[in-house]
Amino acid sequence: MGTEHSKNERRRSMVFLRKGPKLPAWEDALLSGKEPKSLLKQGLRYVSLSLIMKGMTSAPDFLWGLPEVQKLNLSRNQLVVIPPSLGKLDRLVVLNLGGNCLKCLPKEIGLLRNLKVLFVNMNCLTEVPAELSLCRKLEVLSLSHNCISQLPLSFTDLTSLRKLNLSNNRFVQIPLCIFALRNLDFLHLGSNRLESIAESVQYLVNLQIFIIENNNIRSLPRSLCFITTLELLNVDYNAIQTLPDDLYLLRRLPRIAWNPMDKGLHIAHNPLSRPLPEVVEGGLDVLFNYLREKKEHN
């Protein structure tokens, strides 16, 4: 009997040692009795972990013990804070924090030197840590639907950035650091409080899609016409009355566009002065010919 009893004790202690410290009840429920590493999925490119729509108000502690994760989705929860431990996941390539209640990001995000894609859209951010600019491999960044009004000047270091979404924030002017991001091909600044576009926009020489709809912009700078890579320019719902004569230089714009997803020039819902409304009705070729002739006669 004594021998059998001691065997059972040994078995119980071994089980306890394998399981490690007891997890909080909600984390235990999240794991459903599995080891944390069992949640990882090996895809074709990345080791990923998805904890989307789990009703979490804080990130589970076991997460920071999974340094091998490369693609992490914590979107559509109720996360209020991301702890400094995020910096331990330094192999992350894709991080999705969208649809939470975050008011700030930890400065340790700058330790994620392999990060290429970051979504922090639909949160409550009022600022972005300067340390994010240490993520020099970052190519895609979405900060849409927050309360941000400025960006750190150090963002000029994000030279690999190609796609930037800053829509639905509180920008009164386009942050100067953006004009240094020469590799940008997509820039969304719709639904902010912009009143003008600086002439420096011409430095975005690779820009293909530029969306600035639903602002308070009164005119377009002449320098915008020199970004000949533009295929979609959306200035719908602004206060634009006149158009720059050199707009016809944007030859990659295929048409006057009405569908938000279409490439072309989106110019609807602006108080254009006559005869521009009638000219626009005729299509892009008619508009460009009108502007070209107007310039030649001036």
N, C-alpha and C positions, 0 to 999 in steps of 0.2 A: 504493500500500500504506500509506504513512505517513498519508495523508488518511483512509483507511478505519479505520485503527487509532485515530486521534484521535477519530473519530466514535463508535466503540465505547466509548472511555473516557468521553466526554461522557455517553453513554446510561447507563453504569454509575453515574456520579456523580450523575446526575439521579434514578435509581431510589433510590440511597442517601439523597439529600436528602429524597425524598418519604416514605420509610419512617421517617426520624428515627432516634433512638438505638435500638440493638438491645435488644429486650426479653428478660427471662429466658426460658429455654426453656419453663417451664410456662405463663407468660402468653402466649407465642407460640402454644402448643398450644391455649390457651383461645380465642384469636382465630381460629385456623385460617387464618392468613394474611390476615385481613380487617382493615380499619381499625376501631379501637375504636368509632367512631360508628355503624358498621354494625350493632352489637349493639342499638342503641336501637330501640324500637318506638313508633310514634306511635299511641296509642289514641284513643278518642273524647274522653277527658278529659285524659290525662296522657302525657308521654313517659316510657316505662318501660324498665327494664333488669332482666332476671332472670338471676341466676347461682346458682340453687338447685341443691344437690346436685352441686357440682363438685369436691368433695374438697379444697377450699382450706383451708390452714392460716393464710394471711394474705390480706388483700384485695389485688387486683392494683393496681399503681401507676397504670395507665392510667385507672382509675376516677375518680381525683381530677381528671382533665383533661376531665371530662364534666359541666360545670356545668349543662347544660340538663336533666339527668335529674330527673324529678319523683317517680317511683315506683321504688324500688330494693329488690330482693329478694335478700338474701344468706343466706337461711335454709338450715338443714340442711347445713352444711359443718362444718369443724373450726376455725373462726376462734378464735384465742386473744386477739387484740387488734384494736381498731379505732383507727387512728392519728388524730392531731389534724387531718389533712387532710380528715376528714369534714366539717369546717366549711366547706370550699369548695363543697359541694353545697347551697348555700343556697336552691335552688328546690325542694328535696325536700318533698313533701306526704305521701308514704307511705314508711316505712322498715321493712323486715322483717329483723331480725337473729336470729330465733328458731332454736333448735336448733343452737347453736354451743357454744363452750367459753369464753365471755367472762367474765372475772373483774371487769371494770370497764368503764365507758363514758368516753370522753374528755370533758373539760369543754367542748370545742368543740362538743358537741352543742347547746349553748345558742345557737349561731349559726344554727341551722336555724329561722328565725323563721316559715317557712311550713308547718312540719310539723303535720299533723293526726292522723296515725295512726302509732303506734310499737309494734312487737312486739319484745320482747327476752325472750320466754318461753323456758324450757328452756335456761338457761345456768348460769353459776356465780357470778352477782353476789352480793356481800355488802352492797353499798350502791349508792345511786343519786346521781349528782352533783347538787348544788344547782342547777347551771347549767341543768338540764333545765327548771326552772321558768320560764326565759326564753322557752320555746316556748309563747307565750301562746295560739296557735291550736290547741293540741293538744286533740283531742276523744276519741281512743281510745288507751288505754295498757294494754298487757299485760306484766306483770312476773312472771307465774306460773312456778312450777317453778324457783325460784332459792333463794338462802340469805339473803334479806333479812330483817332484824328491825326496821328503822325507816326512816322517810322524812324528808327534809329539811323543816323548817318552812316553807321558801319555797314548798313545793308549794301553799300557799294561793293562790298567784298563778295557778294553772292553772284559771282560772274558766270556761274553755270546755269543760273535761273532762266528758264524758257517760258514758263507759264505762271502768271501771277493774277490772282483774283482778290480784289479789294472792294468788291461791290457791297452795297448796303452797310456802309460805315458812316463816319462823320468827317470825312476829309473835306476841307474848304479849298485846299489847293493840292495839286499833285506833288507828293514828296520829292524833293530834289534828288534824293538818292536813286530814284527809279530811272532817271535819265542816264545813269552810269551803267545800267544793266543792258549792255549792247546785244546780248543773245536772246532777249525777250522776243518771242513770236506771238504771244497772247497776253493781252492786258485788259482786265475788266475793272472799270471804275464806276460802273453804273450805280444809280441810287445813292449818291453822296450829296455833298453840298458845294460842288465845284462851280466856280463862276467864270473860270478862264482856263486855258491850256497854254502853258509857257512855250515860248519859241524853242526851248531846249528839247522839245519832243522829237525834233529832227534827228537826235542822236540815237534814237531807237531804230537803227537801220535795218533790223531783221523782223520788224513787227509786221505780222500778217493779219491779226485780228485785234481791233481796238474798239472797245465798247465803253461809251461814256453817256449812255442814255440816262434820262431822268435826273438831270442836274439843273443848274441855273446858268449854263454857258450861253453867252450872248454872241460870241463870234468864234470862228476857227482861225488859228494862226496860219500865215502863209507857209511857214516852215513845215506844217503838217503835209503839205502837198509834195514834199520832197521824199517822203517815205514811200517810195515806189513799190515796195514789197506788199503794201496793204491790199488785202483781198476782201476784208469786211470792215467797214467803218460805220458804227452805229451811234448816231447823235440824236436819235428820237427823243421826244419829250424834253426839249431844252427851250432856250429863249433866243434862238438864232434867227437873225433877220436877213443877213447877207452871207454870201459864200465867197471864199477867196478865188480870184480869177484863175489861179494856177491849179485849181482842183482837177482840171482835165489831165494833169500829169499822172494821176493815179489810175493808170491804164489797166491794172489788174482787178479793179472793181468791175465785175461783169454786168451789173444792172442796178436799177433802182430797186431796192429790196423792201418787201412788206412783211414777209414771214421772218420772225426773229432768228430762225436757224439758217436762213439763206445768206450766202455771201453776197456782197454788194454794198451799195450806199443806202443806209437807213436814215432818212431825213424827215420822217413824218412827225406831226404834232409840234411844229415850230412856227412862229409867226413870221414866215418868210415875206419879205417885201415884194411887191409886184415888179416885174412879171414872173418872178421865180416860181410861184405855185403852179402856174400854167405850164411853164417850161419843164418842171419836174414831172408833170403829168405825161409829157411826151416821151419820157424815158431818159436813160443815162446819156445816150449819144446826142440827143437834142440838147440836154443840159450842158454837156462838155463843149459842143459846138458853140453854144450861146456864150459860154464863159471865155472861150478862145477868141471869138470875134470881138467880144467886149474888151478884152485885153489889147488886141491889135489896134483898136480904135482909140485907146487911151494914150 
